[in-house]
Amino acid sequence: MNEMQEAARRYRRNLQDEIDSATLYRALAEAEHTPELRQVFQRLAAMEEQHARFWEEKLRELGVPVPQPRPSWRTRVLVWVARRFGPAVVLPTVTAREWADQAKYDAQAEAAGAHLPETEHQHARILQLIGRERPSGLPGSALAVLEGRHRAVGGNALRAAVLGANDGLVSNLSLVMGVAGADLAPQTILLTGIAGLLAGSLSMAMGEWLSVQSARELFEHQIRIEREELIAFPEEEREELELIYRAKGVPVDTARQLADRLIREGAPALETLVREELAIDPEELGGSAWEAAIASFLLFSIGAIVPVLPYMAWGGIRAAVASVVLSGLALFLLGAGITVITGRSALRSGLRQVLIGLAAAAITFGVGRLFGVALAG
């Protein structure tokens, strides 16, 4: 590959990255309800679009056709998720990706001449500082969303879904292969697989319910303590409110007036302290424990049913092979699905998932075979 071809390939890759980023930021701006955050996303999108035009011009200078702007499949998935479930679901992924890619232009002379490296580093700092430094102009609830401290499960919803289904698939495939290795009757293998599905799904659901419910009770306890402190020590809480607003860039006199008014009104002071000091959204309190339990049950069941399906129609080696093949395909799809978040190669991630899942199944098959022979002998 000569120098011109290498440059064209690099320009096209840069252009695609900028198109993806601009598309994603535009979608986040459309889905965002907080005006301040919407303006941030719009500004970021405009910058990325400007970068895209820069790389388009570079391609034209080489005499290379400019490809039709089209976001990648990963970006289209993230856009759909943001529009369907809200920006908070994809914000942790966006922040992580921006932080990981901030140095991509540092070694590219053309980009340095146009000050693109500085802009990319600025983008990463914007998203990082919004969550960590609490700059002025952004409410605490919005900052907590960007920081990932609220709706943490939602922020990693895709990962949780993939891992939940993967747990069901790998565990039940291993269980089915273990009893298949013992050369048991097809009906026994089917019954074992269904039992493993139910046991695992119920266990996951109960564990998730306890986890979310415990978090909810902890949040309620923290709010109750904050309410008692507000009643017992109003002056200290007023000073705390004043410091919160001053840290957000509000002038001293204005911060003092806001704190005084909130203390007089009572309920707004408690809500502000809960959101800003404890980073708790009183309207959510960790989400619904029942929704989390049902979601865990369904996700585990979806994965666990895959290796069992062939035994509903066949038996013997035919069912075992079909179970492995079907499970391998499902493992590949799960591994590829998680790359929407990681940004890595879908082929590599999918194959890695297949190898790990089938290795676990092979081990249990071997153990089942040994026990089957020992019991038969």
Residue pairs with C-beta under 8 A, 6 or more apart in sequence:
1 9
4 62
7 62
8 59
8 62
8 64
10 108
11 55
11 58
11 59
11 62
11 64
12 55
12 59
12 64
12 67
14 51
14 55
14 104
14 105
14 108
14 111
15 52
15 55
15 56
15 59
15 66
15 67
16 67
16 72
17 101
17 104
18 48
18 49
18 51
18 52
18 55
19 52
19 69
19 70
19 71
20 71
20 72
20 74
20 75
21 44
21 45
21 48
21 98
22 45
22 48
22 49
22 52
23 71
23 75
23 79
24 71
24 75
24 78
24 79
24 82
24 90
24 94
25 41
25 42
25 44
25 45
25 48
26 41
26 42
26 45
27 78
27 79
27 82
27 83
28 41
28 82
28 87
28 90
28 91
28 94
29 38
29 41
29 42
29 45
30 83
31 82
31 83
31 86
31 87
32 38
32 41
32 87
34 138
34 139
34 142
36 137
36 138
36 139
36 142
37 87
37 138
37 142
37 146
40 126
40 130
41 87
44 123
44 126
47 119
47 123
51 116
51 119
52 69
54 114
54 116
56 66
58 110
59 65
59 66
60 66
71 79
74 339
74 340
74 343
77 340
78 90
78 93
78 94
78 340
81 89
81 90
81 157
81 158
82 89
82 90
85 154
85 157
86 154
87 145
88 145
88 150
88 151
88 154
88 155
89 151
89 154
89 155
89 157
90 155
91 145
91 146
91 148
91 155
92 148
92 155
92 156
93 155
93 340
93 341
94 127
95 127
95 128
95 131
95 146
95 148
97 343
98 123
98 124
98 127
99 124
99 127
99 128
100 343
101 120
101 124
102 120
102 121
102 123
102 124
103 117
103 120
103 121
104 120
105 111
105 112
105 116
105 117
105 120
106 112
106 117
108 116
108 117
111 117
127 146
129 135
130 138
130 143
130 146
130 147
131 143
131 144
131 146
131 147
131 148
132 147
134 140
134 143
134 247
134 248
135 248
135 249
136 248
136 249
136 250
137 248
137 249
138 248
139 275
140 244
140 272
140 275
140 276
140 279
141 150
141 275
141 281
144 150
144 275
144 279
144 281
145 151
147 279
148 155
149 279
150 279
150 280
150 281
150 284
151 281
151 284
151 287
153 160
153 287
153 292
154 287
156 341
158 337
158 338
158 340
158 341
159 338
159 341
160 299
161 299
162 334
162 337
162 338
164 204
164 295
164 296
164 299
164 300
164 303
165 299
165 300
165 302
165 303
165 334
166 303
166 331
166 334
166 353
166 357
167 200
167 204
167 300
167 303
168 197
168 200
168 201
168 204
168 299
168 300
168 301
168 302
168 303
168 304
168 305
169 303
169 304
169 306
169 307
169 327
169 330
169 331
169 334
169 357
170 303
170 331
170 356
170 357
170 360
170 361
171 196
171 200
171 304
172 193
172 196
172 197
172 200
172 303
172 304
172 305
172 306
172 307
172 308
173 306
173 307
173 323
173 324
173 327
173 357
173 360
173 361
174 360
174 361
174 363
174 364
175 192
175 193
175 196
175 364
176 189
176 192
176 193
176 196
176 307
176 308
176 311
176 323
177 307
177 320
177 323
177 324
177 361
177 362
177 364
177 365
177 368
178 364
178 365
178 367
178 368
179 188
179 189
179 192
179 368
180 189
180 319
180 320
180 323
180 365
180 368
181 364
181 365
181 366
181 367
181 368
181 369
181 370
181 372
182 368
182 369
182 371
182 372
182 375
183 369
183 372
183 376
184 192
184 372
185 315
186 311
186 314
186 315
186 316
186 319
189 311
189 315
189 319
190 308
190 311
190 312
193 304
193 307
193 308
193 311
194 308
196 304
197 300
197 301
197 304
197 305
197 308
200 300
200 304
201 296
201 297
201 298
201 300
201 301
201 304
202 297
204 296
204 297
204 299
204 300
205 293
205 294
205 296
205 297
205 300
206 293
207 296
208 289
208 292
208 293
208 295
208 296
209 289
209 290
209 292
209 293
210 289
211 292
212 286
212 287
212 288
212 289
212 292
212 293
213 289
215 286
216 285
216 286
216 287
216 289
218 286
219 278
219 280
219 285
219 286
220 285
222 274
222 278
222 280
223 270
223 274
223 278
223 280
223 282
226 270
226 273
226 274
226 277
226 278
227 270
229 236
229 237
230 237
230 266
230 269
230 270
230 273
234 263
237 263
237 269
237 273
238 259
238 260
238 262
238 263
238 269
239 259
240 273
240 277
241 258
241 259
241 262
241 263
241 269
241 272
241 273
242 255
242 256
242 258
242 259
243 255
244 272
244 276
244 277
245 254
245 255
245 258
245 259
246 252
246 255
250 258
262 268
262 269
262 272
263 269
271 282
274 280
274 282
275 281
275 282
303 330
303 334
306 326
306 327
306 330
307 323
307 324
307 326
307 327
308 323
309 323
309 326
310 318
310 319
310 320
310 322
310 323
310 326
311 319
311 323
313 319
314 322
324 358
324 361
327 357
327 358
327 361
328 354
328 357
328 358
331 350
331 353
331 354
331 356
331 357
331 358
332 350
332 351
332 353
332 354
333 350
334 350
334 353
335 346
335 349
335 350
335 351
335 352
335 353
335 354
336 346
336 347
336 349
336 350
338 349
339 345
339 346
339 349
342 349
